[in-house]
Amino acid sequence: LYLVSRLVYNGEIDAEKASAKLSAILGSPEVYNKIIFSMYAGMKNGRVFQQSGGDESVIYFLRRIAQDEGPEALEKALNAVYGYTGFKGSVGCPMPELEDACDALKVIYGIRSEE
């Protein structure tokens, strides 16, 4: 899903076709695939997203962004994820485990807190 999300984001493949193909291959609902594509775009743009594929996929995407593109891209992605966890917390669904994982990635990749 990460690699396909990246291709969709870069405009190398069409989101609708990619979603349908993934659905046929993986059995995942097309709407889920589109949520993942949107989550990745949010991370890449440092923009808050309101749906994700779950904590595990968020953390995996963060790690891959860090590995593929470095700390600056990770910092932008982390800002999006912190915005997402803030949004979820504001609607009564706090996400302390995901926030802790983000904090750990900041330490691993030497990203300073803005506090």
C-alpha positions in Angstrom: 0.0 0.0 0.0 2.9 2.4 0.7 4.4 2.0 -2.7 1.1 2.3 -4.5 0.2 5.4 -2.4 3.5 6.9 -3.4 2.9 6.3 -7.0 -0.6 7.8 -6.8 0.7 10.8 -5.0 3.4 11.3 -7.6 0.7 11.1 -10.4 2.3 8.0 -11.9 -0.9 6.0 -11.6 -4.6 6.9 -11.3 -6.1 6.6 -7.8 -9.3 5.0 -9.0 -7.5 2.3 -11.1 -5.0 1.7 -8.3 -7.7 1.3 -5.7 -9.7 -1.1 -7.8 -6.6 -3.2 -8.6 -5.6 -3.3 -4.9 -9.1 -4.3 -4.0 -8.9 -7.2 -6.5 -5.5 -8.3 -5.3 -5.7 -7.8 -1.6 -9.4 -7.9 -1.0 -9.3 -4.6 0.7 -12.3 -2.3 0.1 -11.7 0.4 -2.5 -12.8 3.1 0.1 -10.1 1.8 2.5 -7.4 2.1 -0.3 -8.5 5.6 -1.0 -8.3 6.5 2.7 -4.7 5.2 2.7 -3.8 7.3 -0.4 -5.3 10.4 1.2 -3.4 9.7 4.5 -0.1 9.4 2.5 -0.9 12.7 0.7 -1.6 14.4 4.0 1.7 13.1 5.4 3.7 14.2 2.4 2.1 17.7 2.5 2.2 18.1 6.3 -1.6 18.4 6.2 -3.9 17.0 8.8 -5.9 14.0 7.7 -9.1 12.7 9.4 -9.0 9.0 8.6 -6.1 6.5 8.6 -5.6 2.8 8.0 -4.8 2.3 11.7 -1.9 3.0 14.0 0.3 0.3 12.4 0.0 1.6 8.9 0.6 5.2 10.1 3.8 4.1 11.9 4.9 2.1 8.9 4.3 5.0 6.5 6.3 7.3 8.8 9.2 4.9 9.0 9.2 4.5 5.2 9.0 8.2 4.6 12.0 8.7 6.9 14.0 6.0 5.2 13.1 7.1 1.7 13.2 10.8 2.0 15.0 11.7 5.3 14.3 13.7 8.5 12.8 16.8 6.8 10.1 14.7 5.1 9.5 12.8 8.3 9.1 16.1 10.2 6.4 17.2 7.8 4.7 13.8 8.0 4.9 13.9 11.8 3.2 17.3 11.9 0.3 15.8 9.9 0.1 12.8 12.3 0.1 15.0 15.4 -2.7 17.1 13.8 -4.6 13.8 13.2 -4.1 12.7 16.8 -5.2 16.1 18.0 -8.3 15.9 15.8 -9.1 12.4 17.1 -8.6 13.6 20.7 -11.0 16.5 20.1 -13.7 14.1 19.2 -13.2 11.9 22.2 -10.7 9.3 20.8 -7.3 10.1 22.3 -4.4 8.3 20.7 -1.5 8.2 23.2 0.2 5.1 21.8 0.4 6.7 18.3 1.7 10.0 19.8 4.3 8.0 21.8 5.4 6.2 18.6 5.8 9.6 16.9 7.8 10.9 19.8 10.1 7.9 19.5 10.6 8.5 15.8 11.5 12.1 16.5 14.3 10.9 18.9 15.5 8.2 16.5 15.8 10.7 13.6 17.0 13.7 15.6 14.0 15.9 15.1 13.7 18.5 17.8 10.4 19.3 19.5 9.1 22.8 19.0 8.1 23.1 22.7 
